[in-house]
């Protein structure tokens, strides 16, 4: 691989002598021509590739004009042709038959092909150059503008010898030039081989490091898996112990129920996205239930309805919102349950599932986009978006409320439940701070924009609410 790369680099350096040759072509003069060649200031043949730079012949008239200059026989200059096996444009073919007396035929080919020039099919280009005389003709000296001497039957000397001498001189100069450049090419090859080997060694070292890192990562993953298995066994033992203790307490008649506030039937009302947060919300429901709290959740109610949800919000001490991806776009959660809770100045607790579980893909992502009305429904992977009038309200609420991260690991649940219990005990203080920060105008605008939704859900028809402060709660309830 290293040697191939060095050869590629060294061979690509050969381009600069070609550029010098191309530049030299435009400065040719009659002094550069050899014996057996004649100088043409306007045209020349190209034996390989294409015409350099902007020297291609573009019109049929130009092709015929330059062809007559190069051919030496007007009969051999033909007109327009369409050959798909010849180069496109102005080209010449060497002919040795009697009709054209050894002169090349010049054609203007209109067929679009990609065939390059070659020694048999030569391109005619607009640039000065030295052209070899046709068969049977030669010059009596270098630099003449035409072939003037006829050498018929002269074999092994005379005209043929002069032409042969000219070609030998040209190739001799070419070989000497290449030999002169040989040390330079060897030097470049050595440098390229050195650097390629250095780069290859660096790549080998990086591969070794990556393999070592992967091996360490696999070892860590294996150790973490073993720890998770141990923790799972511990959690199962803990859950079995808690179930047995709960059974004992019930059998002995000891009550662990937490007292309810005055006028409430439930400690918590759980608001969740039905399709994305049901399993996680049920985990919270059972944890609170086992600690003596009364919790309302739609999954535990037979034939839940909008009216039952509305009444349960009134009868609950705290609204617990289980945050999942796209919950603020769901009208049941926002325009029914949350609206009813905010209207009654209910304390709010936000719980967010942070990691693990089957619903990981539905975890709440960027809060800014989750609360923005400009976020598209495709980002939520739903058919709904956030209500524009609800956006400023939910942003203020999230800024005021500390979000609790819920984890599925049983070992972390007691500390999370303690934070929920703390929020419950300090609910009045936090509720007053929260609702003091919500302007009346935002609440009124939200109530107006969502009243139709509640009518469609067959909820009590709310009139336009101009003031949702605590002083007006009695009027609203009536």
N, C-alpha and C positions, 0 to 999 in steps of 0.2 A: 504494500500500500504506500509506503514511504517513497519507494523508487518511482512508482507511477506518478505520484504527486510532483516529485522533483522534475521528471521528464515533461509533465504538462506545463509547469511553470517556465522551464527553460525554453520549451518550444514556443510558448506564447510570447517570449521575448523576441522571437524572430520577426514579430510584426513590425518592429521599428525599422529594420532594413527595408522592408517592403514599402513603408511610408516614404523612406528616402528615395526609393526607385520611382514611386509615383510622382514625387515632387520633381525628380530629375527629368521625367518624361516631358513635362511642360517646358523645360529649358533646353531641349535637344536642338542641335544645329547640324548643318551639313558636315562639320568637322568630326562629329561623333560617328558617322557612318563608315562602314568597312568597304573594302573592295568587293564587288558583287552585290552591293546594296545601293538604292537610290533614295534621296531625301525627299519627303513630302511634308510641307509645312502645315497642312490642314487635315491630314487623315493618315491612319495606319491600321494594321491588322492586330487583333488580340487573339492569341492562340489558346487561352484558357480563361475560365471564369467570365466576368462581365466587364464592361467598360468602366474604368475608374472614375470616381467623382462624378462630375456633370458633363461627361464627354460622349454620352450615348446619342446616336442619330435619332431624331424624333419625327422626321417627315420623309415621304417617299422621294420628293424632289432632291432633298439633301443627300439621300442615299445614292441616287443615280449620279449626282454631280461628283461626289467623293469616289464612287465606284469607277467612274471613267478615269479619274486621276490615278487610281491605284492599278487598274487592270491593264491598261496599255492597249486594249483592243475594244472598240465600241460595240462589236458584235456580242461580246460576252456580258454586257450590262443588260439584264432583263428587267422587266417591270414587276408589278405587284403579283405575289403568289400567296397561296395558303397551304403551308406544309406543317403538319403537327409533329413531324419527326425532325424538324429543324429549329434553330434558335429563333426567337422572336425579334423582329426588327431587321436591320441591315446586316447581312452576312455574306461571306464569300466561300465558294467551294473550289478547291484546286482541280482543274481539268487538264488532262494530257491528250485529249483527242484532237483530231485534225480540224474539226469545225472551229474550235476556239484557239487553235494554234498554241496550246499549252498555257493560255491565259486563264485566270480564275473567273468564274461566273459570279456576278453580283446580283443578289435578289433582295427584294423588300417583302418580308414575310409578315402577313397580318394576323396569323394564328397566334393565340396566347398560349405560350408554352413556357416551361421552366428549364429548358435544355441550355446548358452553358456552352461557351465557346470551346473548341478543341482543335487540334492540328488539321483536321479535315474540314470542319465547319467553323470558320473564323469570323469573329465579329468585326465590323468596321466602326472605328471610333473617331471622334473629332478631336485629334491632338497630333502634334508633330511627331515624326518618327522615321526610322530607317526601315525600309522594306526590301526584302530580297527580290531580285529580278526573277521573272517567270522562267520556265524551262526554255532553254535555247537562247536566252538573252543575258547580257551582263553589261557592267560599266567598265570603262577603261581606266577608272580611278575612283577613289573614295569621294563621296559628297556630291556627285552629280545629281541633277534633278530628274533624270530619266534614264532608262536602259537604252543604249544607242548601238551596241555592237551585237551582231547576230553571229552566233557560234553554232552552226548546224553540223552535226556529226563530230564535234570536238569532244572526244572521250579521253579522260585521263590527263588532260592538260588544258592550257588556254583558259577559256571562260569557266569551265567546270572547276579547274584547279583554283582560280581566283575566288570563286564562291566558297569552295571548300576551305580555303585558307581563312577567309573571313569568319566562317562559322567556328573554325578551330580556335581562332584568336579570341572570339567572344567567350567560348566555353573555358578557355585557358584562364582568362581574367576572372571568370566566375569561380573556378576551382581555387585559384590563389586567394581570392577574397574570403572564401569559406574556410580555408586553412588558416588564414590570419585571425578569423574570429573564433577558431576552435578553442584556444586557451580561455577566452572569455566565457564560452559556453560551459567548459569544464568547471570553471570557478563558480559560476552560477549554480550548476548542478550540485557542487559540494555544499554550498550555503543552504540550498533548498533541502538537501538530504539531512543536514545537521538540524535545521529548524523543524523539519517534519518528524524526525526521531524524538526531538525534545517534546513536541506537542503530543506525540503518541504515548510517551512515557507519562506525561501529565494525565492523559486520559486513563491510563492503566491505574495510576494512583487514585484518581477519583472513583473509579469503579470499585477498587478495594475498599475505600472509605464507605461508599454506599452499601456494599455488601455487609460491612461491619455494623453500620447503623441499622440496617434491616434485621440483622441477627439480634442486636440489642433490643430493637423494638418488639420483635417476636417474643423474646424472653420476658419483656415487661408485660406484654399482652397476656402471656400465659400465666404470669404471677397474678395479674389483675383478675383474670378469669377464675383462678383458684380462690382468690379473696372474695369475689362476688358469690361463688358457690357457698363459701363458708358463711357469708352474711345472710344468704338466702335461708340456709339451714337455721341460723340464729333467729331470723325473723319469723320463720314458721313455728319455731319453739315458743317465741314470744306471743304470737297470735293464739297458739293453742293454750298457753298459760292464761292469756287475758279472757279467752272464752270460758275456760274452766272457772276462773274467779268470778266472772259475770254470772255463770250458772249458780255458783255457791251463794252469791249475794242475793239472787232472786229466790233461791230455795230457803234461805234464812229469813226472807222478808225485809231485808235492809234496803231502803230506797236511796238511790243516788241521783234522783231528779233534781235539776237546778230550778230554783223558784222563778216563776214568770213575772215580768213587770206587769203593772196594773193595766188592764185593758188589752193585753196581748195573749194570744193563744199559742204563739210560736216564738222561739228565741231567734231563729234565722229563717229567712226566705232565700233559697238558692236560685239564682238566675243564670241560665247557661244556654249555649247553642245546642239545640236538640241533637243534631247529627254529628257535631264535632266535639262536644264537651260532656256528653252524657256519662261516659264511663268514669272520667276523672271526677266529675261532680258527685257521683254516687259514692266514690271512696271518701270524700269529705263528709257526705251525709252520714255514712255509717260511723265514721270516727267521732263526729259530734253526738250522734245518737247514743253511742256506747258510753259517753261521758255525762249522760243525763240531760242533754239539750233536746228540745223539741224543734224539729226542722221540717219545713214545708218544701217539698220538691215535686214536680209534676209526675215523676216516675212512680212515686208512692201513692198517688191519688187515683182513685177509680174514675174513669171518664172525666179527665180534667177539661175545664172550659175556661173561656176568657173571663167570665164573671167570677169563677172560683179563684183564678189567679189574682184578679183585682182585689177581692175580699181578703185573700191570704196576705197580700202586701200590707193592707190596713191592719191585719191582726198580728203582724210580725214586728219584733223589736229592731232587727237589723236586716238590711238587704245585702246578701253576699253574692257578688258577681264573679263567676268563674270565667276568666279571660281566655279565650281561644281566638284563633285566626278568623277574622271577619265577623266577630260577635256584634260589633256596632253597626253592621249593615242589616241585621235581622230585626224586622219590625216588631215582632212579639216581644223581644227583649228590650228594645229601646223605646218604642212608642206606646207600649202598654205597661210592662213591669217597671222599667226604670222611670218612666214618666210618672207613674202612680207613686213610686217611692220618693222621688224628688218633690212632687206636689205636696206630699205629707211630711216633708223634711225628715225622712227616715235616714238613720246613719247608714253609711255605705262602707263595705269592706271588699277590696279587690284581691282575688287570689289567682295567680298565674301558674300554669303547669310549665315548668322550666325544662325538664328533660325526661327521656325514657318513656316507655309505654307504647301501645299501639297507635296513639294519636299524636306522635311526635311531629308529623308533618303539619298538624293543625295548631301547634303552639303559636302564641302571639309573637309576631315578629317586630318590625319597627313601629314604635308607638306613634311617631309622626305620621306615617302612612296609614296606620290602622285607624286614626282619628280624622283623616283628611277626606273632605268631600270630593277632592279632585282625583283621588286614587281610583283607577279604573276597576270595573267588576272582574276583568280577567286576572288582575293581580290577586284578588280575593278568591278566584276560582269559583265565583258565585254569580247569580243573576242580579244582585242588588249592590248598592253603594251606600256610603254614609250620607245622611240627610244634611244639607248645608247649614240649616238652622241648629242642628245638634252639634256640629263641629266645635264651635267656641265653648260650648258648655262642657263637653267631655274632656277637652284639653285643659280647662281650668280644674276639673275634678281630679284628673290624673296628676296635675301639678300639686294638688293639695294632699292627696291620699298616698300613703306609703303602700306599695304593692307587695304582697306576700307571695313568695315563690313556693309552690307546692311540689313535693318530690314523692315519687312512688315508693322509695325505699322506706320500709317500716321503721328503721332505726331513727329516721329524721322526723317522723310524724309527730311525736310528742311535743317537740320544741315548736313545730308549726302550729299545732292546736293551742299551745300556750299563748302564742301571739294573737290568734283569733279570740281567745278568751280575754286577753288584755284589751283588744279592740272593743269587745262586747261590754266590758266593765267601764270603759271610758267613752262609751258611745255618745252620751249627751254632750260632753265637751267637744269631741271631734265633729259632731254634727253641727253645733253652733258655729265653729270656725269655718266649716265647709260652706254652709249656706249664706254666711255673711259675705263670702267672696263671689257669689253668683249674682250678677246684676238682674234687676227685675225685667229690663227690656229684653235680654236674651231669653229668659224663661217664657215671657209672653209671646215672643216671636216663634219659639219652638212649639208652644201650645197651639198657636194658630195653624202652623204648617202641618201638624200631625192630628188635628181634630177629625179630619175626614177618615183617616185610617182607623181610628177608634170607632167611628160610626159604622164603617164597613165591617168591623169585627163584632158588631152588635153590643158594644159597650155603652154604658150610659152616655147620652149625648151631652158633652161638656160644652158650655158656652165659652165665648172668648174670655180668657182669664187675663185681666189687666194687671193684677197684683197677686203674686204667689208667696208673699211673705207670711210668717207664722201668724200674724195678727188676723189674717183673712182665712185661715184654715177652717174655722167653724162655718163660714159662709160657703166655702167650697164643698165641705162635707154635706151640708144641707142640700 
